[in-house]
Amino acid sequence: MTISIHDGVLVGYSVNFLENELLLDIETVADEIVTVTFGNYLAHYFDHVMEGSILFDIEERNRFEYIFRREQRTI
């Protein structure tokens, strides 16, 4: 069974630096709480993080794209 996290509500997140993981706790549209784990973690960026934040998209970027995009946002 595949669980969709599109339009899910971010209820919490944490970073495990020892394991290089980002963990997202998401409430799905089916009212289930699931934890999504991203391995080989380097960094993350959320446009806006607050209670009730809804996930529309998750993108994987290589480190050079990530650094370039972050520099563009600060200009």
Backbone as CSV, one residue per row, in Angstrom:
resi,resn,N_x,N_y,N_z,CA_x,CA_y,CA_z,C_x,C_y,C_z
1,MET,0.843,-1.183,0.000,0.000,0.000,0.000,0.889,1.247,0.000
2,THR,0.631,2.165,-0.905,1.383,3.408,-0.992,0.656,4.501,-0.224
3,ILE,1.388,5.224,0.585,0.816,6.329,1.359,1.228,7.625,0.686
4,SER,0.266,8.474,0.378,0.555,9.758,-0.249,0.786,10.815,0.828
5,ILE,1.870,11.577,0.682,2.121,12.677,1.608,1.816,14.022,0.955
6,HIS,1.401,14.009,-0.330,1.023,15.249,-1.004,-0.153,15.856,-0.255
7,ASP,-0.087,17.130,0.015,-1.084,17.871,0.798,-1.112,17.446,2.258
8,GLY,-0.074,16.724,2.704,0.015,16.352,4.103,0.463,17.532,4.949
9,VAL,0.104,17.495,6.213,0.462,18.564,7.154,1.738,18.166,7.891
10,LEU,2.731,19.034,7.852,3.983,18.801,8.576,3.712,19.043,10.055
11,VAL,3.803,17.978,10.861,3.534,18.118,12.290,4.809,18.168,13.115
12,GLY,5.940,17.845,12.475,7.218,17.927,13.172,8.337,17.444,12.273
13,TYR,9.543,17.852,12.615,10.708,17.354,11.887,11.922,17.405,12.790
14,SER,12.902,16.565,12.455,14.137,16.558,13.221,15.279,16.156,12.303
15,VAL,16.481,16.492,12.743,17.696,16.150,12.015,18.557,15.293,12.924
16,ASN,18.990,14.159,12.401,19.914,13.295,13.115,21.270,13.446,12.434
17,PHE,22.123,14.281,12.996,23.422,14.542,12.392,24.356,13.336,12.473
18,LEU,24.181,12.495,13.493,25.023,11.309,13.612,24.755,10.313,12.487
19,GLU,23.498,10.225,12.056,23.121,9.288,10.990,22.928,9.991,9.645
20,ASN,23.126,11.313,9.607,22.908,12.105,8.385,21.506,11.896,7.824
21,GLU,20.500,12.095,8.683,19.113,11.882,8.294,18.258,13.091,8.633
22,LEU,17.285,13.342,7.772,16.217,14.315,8.029,14.937,13.510,8.171
23,LEU,14.207,13.709,9.262,12.970,12.983,9.505,11.805,13.960,9.527
24,LEU,10.807,13.701,8.703,9.608,14.535,8.649,8.430,13.734,9.180
25,ASP,7.716,14.277,10.153,6.484,13.669,10.655,5.328,14.382,9.972
26,ILE,4.536,13.612,9.227,3.504,14.186,8.365,2.163,13.538,8.669
27,GLU,1.123,14.373,8.792,-0.247,13.870,8.905,-0.833,13.837,7.501
28,THR,-1.176,12.659,7.028,-1.684,12.504,5.671,-3.144,12.932,5.588
29,VAL,-3.655,13.022,4.350,-5.065,13.367,4.175,-5.973,12.268,4.721
30,ALA,-5.410,11.059,4.947,-6.155,9.955,5.557,-6.039,9.974,7.081
31,ASP,-5.528,11.093,7.633,-5.377,11.281,9.082,-4.420,10.276,9.728
32,GLU,-3.429,9.812,8.990,-2.384,8.950,9.530,-1.131,9.789,9.745
33,ILE,-0.387,9.517,10.807,0.896,10.162,11.029,1.978,9.208,10.518
34,VAL,2.775,9.686,9.573,3.861,8.881,9.022,5.166,9.658,9.186
35,THR,6.257,8.922,9.301,7.577,9.536,9.357,8.307,9.193,8.067
36,VAL,8.742,10.233,7.370,9.507,10.067,6.139,10.958,10.377,6.474
37,THR,11.853,9.458,6.135,13.268,9.610,6.459,14.074,9.799,5.181
38,PHE,14.890,10.847,5.180,15.792,11.116,4.073,17.209,10.833,4.539
39,GLY,17.861,9.865,3.893,19.224,9.514,4.243,20.227,10.325,3.439
40,ASN,21.485,10.199,3.810,22.563,10.924,3.141,22.287,12.427,3.160
41,TYR,21.797,12.888,4.283,21.333,14.262,4.473,22.506,15.233,4.581
42,LEU,22.384,16.357,3.905,23.390,17.416,4.009,22.784,18.692,4.588
43,ALA,21.647,19.125,4.028,21.019,20.365,4.479,19.569,20.381,4.018
44,HIS,18.776,21.262,4.605,17.395,21.432,4.159,17.019,22.905,4.213
45,TYR,15.939,23.212,3.521,15.416,24.575,3.533,13.905,24.504,3.388
46,PHE,13.193,25.176,4.272,11.744,25.310,4.167,11.447,26.783,3.901
47,ASP,10.573,27.054,2.925,10.199,28.445,2.661,9.553,29.069,3.897
48,HIS,8.590,28.387,4.457,7.892,28.873,5.653,7.551,27.663,6.514
49,VAL,7.951,27.705,7.773,7.630,26.608,8.679,6.839,27.167,9.841
50,MET,5.629,26.639,9.991,4.774,27.034,11.108,3.746,25.927,11.319
51,GLU,3.029,26.009,12.391,2.001,25.014,12.654,1.020,24.973,11.486
52,GLY,0.715,23.775,11.038,-0.238,23.610,9.946,0.369,23.721,8.560
53,SER,1.701,23.747,8.460,2.342,23.834,7.145,1.965,22.617,6.300
54,ILE,1.593,22.863,5.054,1.178,21.803,4.141,2.275,21.560,3.122
55,LEU,2.589,20.286,2.899,3.614,19.922,1.922,2.996,19.806,0.537
56,PHE,3.530,20.568,-0.385,3.102,20.460,-1.768,4.141,19.716,-2.597
57,ASP,5.416,19.822,-2.213,6.469,19.229,-3.015,7.713,19.010,-2.162
58,ILE,8.448,17.963,-2.492,9.754,17.704,-1.905,10.708,17.488,-3.072
59,GLU,11.794,18.217,-3.065,12.758,18.127,-4.159,14.121,17.701,-3.642
60,GLU,14.782,16.853,-4.406,16.158,16.494,-4.094,17.065,17.351,-4.963
61,ARG,18.049,17.960,-4.358,19.014,18.798,-5.083,20.422,18.353,-4.727
62,ASN,21.333,18.501,-5.676,22.716,18.254,-5.303,23.234,19.481,-4.569
63,ARG,24.359,19.362,-3.910,24.828,20.447,-3.039,25.115,21.741,-3.798
64,PHE,25.556,21.645,-5.048,25.872,22.850,-5.809,24.602,23.621,-6.171
65,GLU,23.543,22.912,-6.552,22.260,23.564,-6.822,21.720,24.213,-5.548
66,TYR,21.840,23.505,-4.430,21.349,24.013,-3.157,22.056,25.318,-2.788
67,ILE,23.374,25.324,-2.877,24.144,26.529,-2.531,23.811,27.665,-3.478
68,PHE,23.710,27.389,-4.782,23.381,28.425,-5.756,21.998,29.010,-5.483
69,ARG,21.011,28.163,-5.222,19.651,28.656,-4.955,19.606,29.498,-3.685
70,ARG,20.340,29.087,-2.642,20.370,29.854,-1.390,21.020,31.216,-1.622
71,GLU,22.095,31.255,-2.428,22.748,32.539,-2.720,21.817,33.448,-3.503
72,GLN,21.031,32.910,-4.416,20.108,33.705,-5.203,19.008,34.317,-4.339
73,ARG,18.594,33.625,-3.292,17.535,34.130,-2.405,18.021,35.286,-1.545
74,THR,19.332,35.369,-1.311,19.853,36.421,-0.443,20.238,37.681,-1.215
75,ILE,20.176,37.617,-2.525,20.552,38.785,-3.330,19.366,39.717,-3.458
